[in-house]
Amino acid sequence: MRIGTSIVLIALGAILAFAVNADVPYVSLDMIGYILMGAGAIGLIWSLLTMNRSRVTESRTVQDPGTGATVHRSETRDGL
């Protein structure tokens, strides 16, 4: 779950919890709204915590023994 999805869940949950006044048998729209807001908040916190760890960069510098040229190579990949 990324930041955009988390914000959508929070907004949808707030709409269900505070703006919709419908009587649906055996279903509490307020509770569903609170659950969606909680899931969105947890997802937002998780996304912000893992944002810095999501990219790994490795750099190598090698000297070619035949020509003596220095070769610099960088490799970037996504972590989690």
Phi and psi in degrees as a GROMACS rama.xvg file:
@    title "Ramachandran Plot"
@    xaxis  label "Phi"
@    yaxis  label "Psi"
@TYPE xy
-104.057  -177.057  ARG-2
-63.2077  -43.7802  ILE-3
-62.1771  -42.9271  GLY-4
-64.4086  -38.9175  THR-5
-64.1084  -42.565  SER-6
-66.5662  -38.1112  ILE-7
-63.4111  -41.7936  VAL-8
-64.1264  -40.8794  LEU-9
-64.131  -44.8297  ILE-10
-65.3726  -43.7695  ALA-11
-64.0309  -40.8815  LEU-12
-64.554  -39.5047  GLY-13
-66.5281  -37.9999  ALA-14
-63.5574  -45.1927  ILE-15
-66.4157  -38.4567  LEU-16
-77.2826  -37.0587  ALA-17
-112.756  -21.977  PHE-18
-109.184  -24.365  ALA-19
-95.536  125.679  VAL-20
-121.095  73.8923  ASN-21
-120.269  143.904  ALA-22
-98.2084  105.639  ASP-23
-109.108  123.309  VAL-24
-63.2791  136.296  PRO-25
67.3713  9.44199  TYR-26
-133.38  130.451  VAL-27
-102.835  107.283  SER-28
-66.267  -28.6588  LEU-29
-63.1361  -44.9466  ASP-30
-66.2165  -40.6351  MET-31
-61.6415  -40.0536  ILE-32
-62.4474  -44.3526  GLY-33
-65.13  -37.9326  TYR-34
-64.79  -43.3901  ILE-35
-64.6985  -40.04  LEU-36
-64.3279  -39.3962  MET-37
-65.4741  -42.997  GLY-38
-64.6014  -38.7787  ALA-39
-66.2462  -39.4288  GLY-40
-65.8031  -42.3441  ALA-41
-64.2756  -42.8731  ILE-42
-63.8593  -38.0241  GLY-43
-65.4275  -44.3806  LEU-44
-63.1233  -43.7201  ILE-45
-61.9875  -42.804  TRP-46
-63.4171  -42.1679  SER-47
-68.4889  -34.8774  LEU-48
-71.5603  -36.376  LEU-49
-92.1689  -0.494863  THR-50
-63.3332  -38.8188  MET-51
-75.6995  -21.5118  ASN-52
-97.8751  8.85839  ARG-53
-87.6627  -4.31078  SER-54
-133.852  132.365  ARG-55
-119.871  130.343  VAL-56
-121.566  129.182  THR-57
-118.22  134.932  GLU-58
-122.799  139.299  SER-59
-135.531  140.476  ARG-60
-124.034  123.307  THR-61
-129.762  141.944  VAL-62
-104.829  124.842  GLN-63
-70.3066  122.268  ASP-64
-68.6229  -27.0022  PRO-65
-76.5643  -45.8832  GLY-66
-103.649  -19.9473  THR-67
82.8014  5.28325  GLY-68
-77.7432  145.267  ALA-69
-94.0696  128.977  THR-70
-114.709  124.907  VAL-71
-110.638  128.832  HIS-72
-131.161  128.927  ARG-73
-117.107  138.989  SER-74
-130.761  125.488  GLU-75
-120.342  133.451  THR-76
-142.844  157.409  ARG-77
-78.0111  141.089  ASP-78
-81.7539  -100.123  GLY-79
